[in-house]
Amino acid sequence: MIQQERVAENVYSFQSRLYAEVNAGVVIGPDFAVMIDTLAFPEETTAIKNFVEQELQVPIRYVINTHYHADHSWGNYLIPDAKIISHALCNQLLTEKGEPALEIEKKQNPIFKNVRIKLPHITFDHGELILSVGKKHLRLFHLPGHSADSIAVLVEEDRVLFSGDTIMFIPYIVDGNIEDSINSMKLVAKMGLENIVQGHGDIILRGEIGTIMKNNIDYLSEVRKAVRKSSRRKYSLDMLEQVDVESCGKSRVLLGGLTVTLHKNNLVALYEQLYGKSPMGSEEYFEDKR
C-alpha cells in the first residue's frame, strides 16, 4: 500500500502507491513522533499511524501540513490526539477551499465519505517555528511556489528537508506563483542538504540537488518563454497545445505520464496569471478535443 524508507536515524518517509507517488514523513523521538503531511487515502495514513504507534510504540503528538491540498492534509482527522501545525494561510485555505472540495469529492468517491477536515491548532505567518523531537530540531519555514501557504520542514541535525510540493518531479504552479517557485528552489539549492523528501517522487540525494534545482528552474523559464510567445497569437491556446513537456526539459514518462497533464496545466495557468484571462482557442482546437 505504501513504500517506507528510512532517510536518517529516526527519520522516515512514506510514499503512496495509490496516488501520484505523494510523500509523507515521520520523525521519531523517545516520547513522541511528529508526522509531516498525511497521504491521499485514509488507509494509507492509517498504515503510517499503525507503524509509528504499534511497531515503534510512540504516539504521534504533532502533524505538520506543508500545505492545504487534499493529498497532504485530509488525513489529519485520523490522528485525533495530535496537534496540527501549518502556515496561517493553510488554516484559511482549508476552510475556504478544502471543505467545499471535500463535499464534492464525497459525492463522487465513497472512499472519502467519512473524511472530515481537521484544521490546524498552531500556525505561523512569518519567520520560523522550531520544534524539538528528542535530540532533533525541526525548523519550519515558508517555502512558497506551489501554493501561497507552502512550508518546508528541515531536520537540522540530518540536513533532511521535507519540501512539500514546492519541490517535486515537475514544478506545479497552477495554485502558486512562478517567481516564488524559482526563488524557493534557489534557496533550497544553497542550503547544504543531504536529502530532500519532495512532495511527489523519489528522494533527492545530496549529489543530485543542484542539478535538479537548476533543471526545475530551467523548466519554468522555458514555460514562461512559451507563454509569452503564445500571447502574441490570436489563438494562444492552439500554440500552447504544441509546447510539449520534453521541449521544456522534462520527461513525459515520469509518474506514468502524469507530467504531460501537469505541464499543460502549468502553461494555461501561467498565461492566466500573466495576462488576467484565459488563452483563446480556435474552432479547430475545440473540434479536436471533442
SVG drawing of the C-alpha trace seen along z (x, -y; Angstrom):
<svg xmlns="http://www.w3.org/2000/svg" viewBox="-23 -41 50 44">
<polyline fill="none" stroke="black" stroke-width="0.4" points="0.0,0.0 2.8,-2.4 6.5,-2.4 8.6,-3.0 12.2,-4.3 14.5,-5.2 16.1,-8.5 18.2,-9.1 18.2,-7.8 14.6,-8.1 13.6,-9.8 11.3,-8.0 9.5,-8.8 6.3,-7.1 5.3,-7.1 1.8,-6.4 1.4,-3.6 -2.2,-4.7 -1.8,-8.3 1.0,-10.2 3.8,-9.0 2.9,-11.5 5.2,-11.5 4.7,-11.9 7.3,-11.7 7.8,-10.9 10.4,-12.0 10.7,-9.8 11.6,-10.9 11.9,-9.0 8.5,-10.1 6.5,-11.1 6.7,-11.4 6.0,-14.2 4.2,-13.4 4.9,-15.6 1.8,-15.5 -0.8,-12.8 -1.4,-10.7 -4.1,-10.8 -6.3,-7.9 -7.4,-7.1 -6.0,-3.6 -2.5,-5.0 -2.5,-7.5 -3.8,-4.8 -0.9,-2.5 1.6,-5.1 -0.1,-5.7 -0.1,-2.0 3.6,-1.7 4.5,-4.5 2.2,-3.7 2.2,0.1 5.7,1.0 7.7,-1.9 5.4,-2.4 5.4,-6.2 2.3,-8.4 2.1,-11.0 1.9,-14.2 2.1,-16.7 1.1,-16.6 2.7,-19.3 0.8,-20.2 3.2,-21.5 0.1,-23.0 -3.6,-22.6 -4.0,-20.4 -6.1,-17.2 -3.3,-14.7 -1.3,-16.3 -3.9,-17.3 -7.2,-15.4 -5.8,-12.6 -5.4,-14.9 -8.6,-13.6 -7.1,-10.1 -4.6,-11.3 -7.2,-12.5 -4.8,-13.3 -2.3,-15.2 -1.9,-19.0 -1.9,-20.2 0.8,-22.7 0.8,-24.8 1.2,-28.2 -1.6,-30.6 -2.8,-30.6 -3.2,-26.8 -5.9,-27.2 -7.7,-29.8 -7.5,-27.8 -8.6,-24.5 -11.8,-26.4 -12.3,-28.3 -11.3,-25.7 -10.7,-22.4 -14.1,-21.9 -16.1,-22.7 -13.8,-20.4 -14.3,-17.6 -18.1,-17.8 -17.8,-17.4 -15.4,-14.5 -17.7,-12.7 -20.4,-12.7 -18.1,-11.2 -15.9,-8.8 -17.2,-6.7 -13.7,-6.3 -13.9,-9.8 -17.4,-9.5 -16.0,-9.5 -13.3,-12.1 -13.5,-15.4 -11.3,-18.5 -9.3,-18.9 -8.0,-22.5 -4.6,-23.4 -4.2,-24.2 -0.8,-26.0 0.1,-28.4 2.7,-30.9 2.7,-33.6 6.3,-34.9 9.7,-33.9 10.3,-30.3 8.9,-27.8 11.3,-25.4 10.0,-22.0 12.2,-19.7 11.8,-16.0 14.2,-14.3 17.7,-15.5 16.4,-16.6 15.2,-20.0 12.7,-20.6 12.8,-24.1 9.6,-25.1 9.7,-27.9 7.7,-29.4 8.6,-28.0 6.0,-29.3 5.7,-28.5 3.4,-25.5 0.8,-27.4 0.8,-30.5 0.7,-28.6 3.5,-26.1 6.1,-25.5 9.1,-23.1 10.4,-21.2 14.2,-20.9 15.6,-18.2 18.6,-20.3 20.9,-17.6 20.5,-15.4 20.1,-18.2 17.0,-16.4 14.4,-18.7 10.7,-17.7 9.9,-20.2 6.2,-19.7 5.1,-20.2 7.3,-23.3 9.9,-20.7 8.6,-17.9 9.3,-15.9 7.9,-18.8 7.2,-22.2 3.5,-22.8 2.3,-26.4 -1.4,-26.2 -2.2,-27.2 1.0,-29.1 3.4,-31.6 6.3,-31.1 8.6,-33.7 8.1,-32.3 8.8,-28.9 12.1,-29.9 13.2,-31.8 12.4,-28.9 14.4,-26.5 17.4,-28.9 17.2,-29.0 17.0,-25.2 20.0,-24.7 22.1,-26.7 21.0,-25.0 23.7,-22.3 21.2,-19.4 21.9,-15.7 18.4,-14.7 15.2,-16.2 11.9,-14.3 10.0,-16.1 6.2,-16.3 5.9,-13.6 8.5,-11.3 11.8,-9.8 14.0,-11.2 16.6,-13.6 20.2,-12.8 22.9,-15.3 24.7,-14.9 21.6,-15.4 20.2,-18.5 22.0,-21.3 21.3,-19.6 17.6,-19.0 17.0,-22.6 18.6,-24.0 16.6,-21.7 13.4,-22.8 14.2,-26.5 15.1,-26.0 11.8,-24.2 9.9,-27.1 11.9,-29.6 11.0,-27.7 7.3,-27.6 7.4,-31.3 9.0,-31.9 6.4,-29.7 3.5,-31.5 4.9,-34.9 5.4,-33.8 1.9,-32.5 0.4,-35.7 1.3,-37.3 -1.0,-35.0 -4.8,-35.3 -5.3,-31.7 -2.8,-31.3 -4.3,-28.0 -3.6,-26.4 0.1,-27.3 0.4,-26.2 -1.0,-22.9 2.0,-22.3 4.5,-23.0 5.3,-19.6 6.9,-18.8 10.1,-17.5 10.8,-20.8 10.8,-22.4 13.3,-19.9 11.2,-17.3 10.2,-13.7 6.7,-12.6 7.4,-9.1 7.6,-10.3 4.6,-9.0 3.2,-7.1 2.8,-10.2 1.2,-12.5 3.8,-15.1 2.0,-15.8 -1.2,-16.8 0.7,-18.9 2.7,-20.6 -0.3,-21.6 -2.0,-22.9 1.1,-25.0 1.0,-26.6 -2.6,-27.7 -2.3,-28.7 0.7,-30.9 -1.0,-32.5 -3.9,-33.4 -1.6,-34.7 0.4,-36.9 -2.5,-38.2 -5.5,-38.0 -7.6,-36.0 -7.7,-32.5 -5.9,-31.8 -8.2,-31.7 -8.6,-28.6 -9.7,-28.3 -12.7,-26.3 -10.4,-23.7 -8.8,-23.3 -12.1,-22.6 -13.2,-20.3 -10.1,-18.2 -10.9,-17.9 -14.4,-16.5"/>
</svg>
